[in-house]
Amino acid sequence: MIKNNFYTIKSTLELKFKTSKLCDISYNSFLPEFNIVKSKRSTIAMKKEEYSLIFQIDSNDITAFRASINEIISFGKVIDNTLKIVENS
């Protein structure tokens, strides 16, 4: 990552699930999205634990960091809404 600022931002975001099955479904849904490199200013790494998805964000600037957080939250909201629809069916 090219560092043009006086600082970088590193953060971890964890999504916890009620069951390991929901975690697996979410992981498999997120995976194709995060295999695509979208920015040279920020990277997102994802790992799965039994009940959690953990995202490691490394950004060169605050704007790139915010975009990465928004991407995770937006995709998480899609999964959340989908799980609600499936649960209510």
N, C-alpha and C positions, 0 to 999 in steps of 0.2 A: 504494500500500500504506500503510495506517495504521500509524504507528510508536508503539507504546505503551511500548516498552522504551528503555533507554539505549543499546541496540546493535541491529544487524541482522546477519544471517548471510548471506554470499554464498559459494557454493561451486560448483565445476565437477566433474562426474563424467563420465569418458570410458569407454565400452565399446568395446574394439577387437575386430575380427573377422578371421578368417583370409582371407576373400575379400570382395570388394565385393558379390557376390550375397547372401551371408549378411547383410551389413550392410543391403542394400536390403530383404530380407525382414523383418528385425527392425524397421527404420524404419517400414515399412508396417504392421507389427503394433502398434507403440507409438503411432503417430499418432492413431488414433481415441481412445485412452485419454487422451492429453494435450490433446485439443481440448476437453475438458470441464473447466470451472473448478470446483474442489472446495473451495478454501479462500481466504479473504481474507487469511489470515496468511502464506501462502507461495505462491510461483509457481514453476513449472518451465517453462523454455524448452528446446526440443530442436532441434538442428541435425545434419545428416548430412554427413559427409565421406566420402571414398572407402571407407575401412576402419573408420570410427569413428562412433559416435553420441555426441554431446556434450550433456550436460544442464547447464543453468545454473539453479541454485537460489537464490532470494532469499526469505529468511524473516525474520519479525519476532521469532521466539522459538525457543528450542531445541526445544520440543515440536513445533512446526510443521515445523522443519527435519528432525527425526528422522522424522516422518511422511512427508515428501517423499522422503527417502532410502529408507525402507522400501518406498514405492510403486514406486520405480524398481527396487530390488533384487528385489522380489516379482515384478514383471512380467518382469524380465530372467530370473529363474529359470524362469518358465513357458516363455519362448522357448527357453532353454537345454535344458529337458527335451523340448520339441517337436522341436528340431533333432536331439537324440540319438535319438529315436524314428524320425524320417525317415531319418537316417543308417544306422540298423541294419535298416531295412526292405529 
